[in-house]
Amino acid sequence: MTDQTAQVTERGTEQLTERSCDVAVIGAGVSGLRAAQKLQGSGVSVRVFEARDRVGGRVLSPRRGTGDRAIDLGATWFWPNEQRVIELVAEAGLGIFPQHMAGDMLFQNGPDQSGPVQRLSGNQLDVPSGRLVAGMASIAIALENSLVPNTVELGEAVSAVIPDGDEVVVHTQTQRVVASHVVIALPPALAVARIDFGGALGEHVSTVAAATPVWMGTTIKVVAVFERAFWRSRGLAGAAFSYAGPMREIHDMSGPDGQPAALFGFCSTPPSDDAPTTDAVIAQFAELFGDAASHPTSVDIMDWRREPHTTPPEALAANNYQTYGHAAYQTPAMDGRLHWAGTETSIEAPGHVEGALAAADRAVIAITGLAPPTEPDKEDQ
Ligand SMILES: Cc1cc2nc3c(=O)[nH]c(=O)nc-3n(C[C@H](O)[C@H](O)[C@H](O)COP(=O)(O)OP(=O)(O)OC[C@H]3O[C@@H](n4cnc5c(N)ncnc54)[C@H](O)[C@@H]3O)c2cc1C
């Protein structure tokens, strides 16, 4: 089937565009974009439907500081064993640097034990990891840039995926798209909460999907930017563990050479509570790191619990992480036409960006029957 944009039909008073393609990918996070890239590389026609007005999903890196420097409100790190991320970053020529770890960490007990802030020798909180100069979202942007122009359609939330004979029909508010295959590249719990599968998903898969937690989907991430990384000159790593404020874990999020200078924290706020205020997080930074932390140049508080295109309310209490990479996701559903991607479905590194890439690769192999090309053995060259 080739990519066709065809008739416009009337649905009530609305106009509905009718289209067809080989594969409809739902979600333009890292996983959906990777699947689209590999499928187009195999000569398959692809359309990607994305609910938000941006690509990347749980990678989100707004500019802070000068040039292309950014902070990460979603994923931050990659690790040395994550081959797909490392290869992708190298292919795209993205700048990388190591996570800052040097210095001592801080520890603070809860108010009921009201201990002072303790300085612990060394940094037991961070492990060696890599960061991207332009933020983790630069991976998503690089993937999107590698696609045929206009492959990704933003602001197109998919509401239904219904089998029809040998095909699958994907519905958005404005389009009806007929495809041979569909790739579901979003958190499984979100997929079953928001998309009507016409009863064709099967009870077992639907139950597993509804029980699968959204990785980091109940997290609030706080990033504060400062004029300079003042904690480093005091021999501090910027790492802290605290029971005494909204943020539990704090890490250095500065760019290379300390610019932009930034600290970030993960909050431990219960799902039903409001996100902490800017004043509350500044107060905690100042209690831990001193007065110099009282005057950030910016504070971002990203509440992933309230992102409708990441975490549906139904998934806030899901906690069965055994469902990650579940067997139900490893084989296609809907008579071989529906393929799971998305990090939660991966056997390798589920939850990580690496897992999002691995899940996409599995879906692509199932559709094309082709393993992705491997690197030539260096000794053969
Ligand atoms: C705060 C935080 C910190 C993290 N830290 C790290 C880290 O340091 N390292 C790491 O490796 N990973 C980290 N992660 C996890 C990492 O971000 C994810 O593993 C990865 O981005 C998931 O990609 P994905 O494509 O599977 O899903 P998503 O990024 O969730 O993409 C799904 C896409 O589908 C879209 N969508 C949703 N519903 C619809 C619909 N109905 N129709 C069309 N589109 C739809 C969404 O808008 C989204 O763009 C972190 C995540 C968070 C939130």
The ligand as an SDF file (V2000), in Angstrom:
LIG
                    3D

 53 58  0  0  0  0  0  0  0  0999 V2000
   10.8010   12.9380   34.8650 C   0  0  0  0  0  0  0  0  0  0  0  0
   11.3530   11.8300   34.0120 C   0  0  0  0  0  0  0  0  0  0  0  0
   12.6830   11.4710   34.1080 C   0  0  0  0  0  0  0  0  0  0  0  0
   13.2050   10.4360   33.3230 C   0  0  0  0  0  0  0  0  0  0  0  0
   14.5530   10.1700   33.3720 N   0  0  0  0  0  0  0  0  0  0  0  0
   15.0950    9.2890   32.4970 C   0  0  0  0  0  0  0  0  0  0  0  0
   16.5040    9.1900   32.3610 C   0  0  0  0  0  0  0  0  0  0  0  0
   17.2570    9.9020   33.0280 O   0  0  0  0  0  0  0  0  0  0  0  0
   16.9810    8.2900   31.4570 N   0  0  0  0  0  0  0  0  0  0  0  0
   16.1700    7.5170   30.6800 C   0  0  0  0  0  0  0  0  0  0  0  0
   16.6620    6.7050   29.8710 O   0  0  0  0  0  0  0  0  0  0  0  0
   14.7990    7.6260   30.7590 N   0  0  0  0  0  0  0  0  0  0  0  0
   14.2670    8.5090   31.6400 C   0  0  0  0  0  0  0  0  0  0  0  0
   12.9100    8.7070   31.6690 N   0  0  0  0  0  0  0  0  0  0  0  0
   12.0750    7.8440   30.8300 C   0  0  0  0  0  0  0  0  0  0  0  0
   12.0840    8.2510   29.3510 C   0  0  0  0  0  0  0  0  0  0  0  0
   11.7310    9.5940   29.2460 O   0  0  0  0  0  0  0  0  0  0  0  0
   11.1120    7.3430   28.6080 C   0  0  0  0  0  0  0  0  0  0  0  0
   11.5680    6.0020   28.7120 O   0  0  0  0  0  0  0  0  0  0  0  0
   10.9940    7.6160   27.1000 C   0  0  0  0  0  0  0  0  0  0  0  0
   11.0210    8.9780   26.7870 O   0  0  0  0  0  0  0  0  0  0  0  0
    9.6870    6.9610   26.6370 C   0  0  0  0  0  0  0  0  0  0  0  0
    9.5040    7.1320   25.2560 O   0  0  0  0  0  0  0  0  0  0  0  0
    8.2200    6.5080   24.5550 P   0  0  0  0  0  0  0  0  0  0  0  0
    8.2920    6.9350   23.1360 O   0  0  0  0  0  0  0  0  0  0  0  0
    8.1420    5.0630   24.8820 O   0  0  0  0  0  0  0  0  0  0  0  0
    6.9770    7.1750   25.2810 O   0  0  0  0  0  0  0  0  0  0  0  0
    6.5240    8.7070   25.3700 P   0  0  0  0  0  0  0  0  0  0  0  0
    7.7220    9.5820   25.4170 O   0  0  0  0  0  0  0  0  0  0  0  0
    5.5610    8.7990   26.4900 O   0  0  0  0  0  0  0  0  0  0  0  0
    5.8230    8.9690   23.9720 O   0  0  0  0  0  0  0  0  0  0  0  0
    4.4570    8.7050   23.7380 C   0  0  0  0  0  0  0  0  0  0  0  0
    3.9340    9.7560   22.7770 C   0  0  0  0  0  0  0  0  0  0  0  0
    2.5770    9.4370   22.4470 O   0  0  0  0  0  0  0  0  0  0  0  0
    1.8270   10.6370   22.4330 C   0  0  0  0  0  0  0  0  0  0  0  0
    0.4130   10.2830   22.6320 N   0  0  0  0  0  0  0  0  0  0  0  0
   -0.2310    9.9690   23.7790 C   0  0  0  0  0  0  0  0  0  0  0  0
   -1.5170    9.6480   23.5520 N   0  0  0  0  0  0  0  0  0  0  0  0
   -1.7020    9.7540   22.1990 C   0  0  0  0  0  0  0  0  0  0  0  0
   -2.8090    9.5350   21.3260 C   0  0  0  0  0  0  0  0  0  0  0  0
   -4.0120    9.1310   21.7790 N   0  0  0  0  0  0  0  0  0  0  0  0
   -2.6510    9.7700   20.0060 N   0  0  0  0  0  0  0  0  0  0  0  0
   -1.4420   10.1770   19.5120 C   0  0  0  0  0  0  0  0  0  0  0  0
   -0.3660   10.3880   20.3020 N   0  0  0  0  0  0  0  0  0  0  0  0
   -0.4740   10.1660   21.6210 C   0  0  0  0  0  0  0  0  0  0  0  0
    2.4150   11.4400   23.5690 C   0  0  0  0  0  0  0  0  0  0  0  0
    2.1130   12.8070   23.4730 O   0  0  0  0  0  0  0  0  0  0  0  0
    3.9050   11.1460   23.3930 C   0  0  0  0  0  0  0  0  0  0  0  0
    4.5380   12.0690   22.5400 O   0  0  0  0  0  0  0  0  0  0  0  0
   12.3570    9.7300   32.4390 C   0  0  0  0  0  0  0  0  0  0  0  0
   11.0110   10.0990   32.3210 C   0  0  0  0  0  0  0  0  0  0  0  0
   10.5170   11.1440   33.0880 C   0  0  0  0  0  0  0  0  0  0  0  0
    9.0780   11.5610   32.9310 C   0  0  0  0  0  0  0  0  0  0  0  0
  1  2  1  0
  2  3  1  0
  2 52  2  0
  3  4  2  0
  4  5  1  0
  4 50  1  0
  5  6  2  0
  6  7  1  0
  6 13  1  0
  7  8  2  0
  7  9  1  0
  9 10  1  0
 10 11  2  0
 10 12  1  0
 12 13  2  0
 13 14  1  0
 14 15  1  0
 14 50  1  0
 15 16  1  0
 16 17  1  0
 16 18  1  0
 18 19  1  0
 18 20  1  0
 20 21  1  0
 20 22  1  0
 22 23  1  0
 23 24  1  0
 24 25  2  0
 24 26  1  0
 24 27  1  0
 27 28  1  0
 28 29  2  0
 28 30  1  0
 28 31  1  0
 31 32  1  0
 32 33  1  0
 33 34  1  0
 33 48  1  0
 34 35  1  0
 35 36  1  0
 35 46  1  0
 36 37  1  0
 36 45  1  0
 37 38  2  0
 38 39  1  0
 39 40  1  0
 39 45  2  0
 40 41  1  0
 40 42  2  0
 42 43  1  0
 43 44  2  0
 44 45  1  0
 46 47  1  0
 46 48  1  0
 48 49  1  0
 50 51  2  0
 51 52  1  0
 52 53  1  0
M  END
$$$$
